[in-house]
Amino acid sequence: MNTAKEVQDMKRRFLLAALLAGALGGCAATSADQTLRPDIAPPDQWSVDAAMSPTNSTAYWTRLNDPLVDDYVERALANNRDIAQAAARVAQARAGVRAARAGYLPQMSASGGIRRDVGDRADDRLQFSLGADAQWEIDLFNRIGSDVAASRADLAAAGFGLADVQRLIVGQVAQTTVSARALAVQLGIARETLAIQDDNLQIARWRLQAGLVSSLDVEQAVAQRAQTAASIPALERDLAQAANSISTLIGEAPGPVRLTLEADASPIPAAPEDVGPDTPAAVLRARPDVRQAEAALLANSARIGIARAQMLPLVRLTGNIGTGSAGIGGLFDVITGGVIAGISQLIFDGGRARAQVAGAEAAAQGSLAVWEQAILAALEDVENGQAALLASGERVRLNGTAQGAANNAALLARSQYQAGLIDFQTLQIAENQLLAARNALSASEAERANAFIGLHQALGGGWEEAKLDLDLSVRTKG
């Protein structure tokens, strides 16, 4: 039972803690409220004027109307191992928030024991004991609150990191599938061209046998055919590598994807042209990598408060209760315990605490630079994406015109060579131009589709904030 003197001592300790809180707490709060902000203002509008209304980029890949792209993206979101690692980091950060919040609550532990003395004069009866200890830190200077704020910001950073991995994986899967489509189309073009060149070689041999041409025509036809045939294994290799990349991205062993791509003769998906970005400020809020950098800055800023709190008084309440007896029956006859309120203040540590504060402040400054760099990179990505989409659309139109003209020229040259009006070299030039034009058109169509995907990646598409489930609405204490 506490005496009157002990009660007075306890009151004096709490009064001292309150005075220190008033004197030092205001200074600590003033320092912690200095929020770091980026020294970069987003522009009011983009430099590339697409003259188009903003588009919804959440599930942008579905606008390509390619079932394989839709299927592979959904499978990647479910099975990709990089996404699984990022999700595990979110779970780890969520556990860190729960651990930090536990600092607001008292820590309690219990103990028990059985003892028996030995010796000539020892009491050979069993001695039983039970006890419990409790400790509670009073968060006068927001050390625990800063720890909770840092852990919640870490959770936000991990969540936006998961969203950014999803954004990148979705774009990578979609672009790789489009590239595989283009390789399959070019492989078909090479095989069709090879069949035509087989016919040309046969015609040249007939004309040689008839004495109408020299062996030069035959040799040129053989060389042309061999060059086209040599491109086929390279295209098959590239298609296999693209299919294997898709397999890894969707989390399965290579094989089935390649067979699907080889059996599916669908054309290269046509990208919509009514694509325009939102305002720069809105795009920055939609970019998870920018949000992640912001959250990392908040976490490191909160850790400044944790470091500063080491130099401020620490108030703890501790208590214990216990009992013991010789025999289980009288175990609770006599119970003893006590409650202690203690305060401690760092006096000297050789400058370690101040160095930790300086280190935390430097880390926050570094996080600010990372945030600013993320902002600049996001703005650059959108500008590049718009320029690429506009340029690729124009290339598709021009290459379409070139292919039409080259096709007509090749048809005329083929008929004129059969009639003996032109030599084989003229036919060869016309057919090489057609092959180049067809390949250029397919490449530009793939470039346009990939530019569409790249722009929406730059706009922050491929993730939804509502699905992050970060539980960030819970307010920190203090």
Secondary structure, DSSP 8 states (H G I E B T S, - for coil): ---HHHHHHHHHHHHHHHHHHHHHHHHHHHHHT-----S----SS-SS---------TTGGGGG--HHHHHHHHHHHHH-HHHHHHHHHHHHHHHHHHHHHGGGS-EEEEEEEEE---SSS---S-EEEEEEEEEEEE-TTSHHHHHHHHHHHHHHHHHHHHHHHHHHHHHHHHHHHHHHHHHHHHHHHHHHHHHHHHHHHHHHHHHHHTTSS-HHHHHHHHHHHHHHHHHHHHHHHHHHHHHHHHHHHTTS-SSHHHHHHHH---------S------HHHHHHH-HHHHHHHHHHHHHHHHHHHHHHTTS-EEEEEEEEEEEEESSTTTTSSEEEEEEEEEE-----TTHHHHHHHHHHHHHHHHHHHHHHHHHHHHHHHHHHHHHHHHHHHHHHHHHHHHHHHHHHHHHHHHHHHTTSS-HHHHHHHHHHHHHHHHHHHHHHHHHHHHHHHHHHHTT-S--GGGS---TTS----
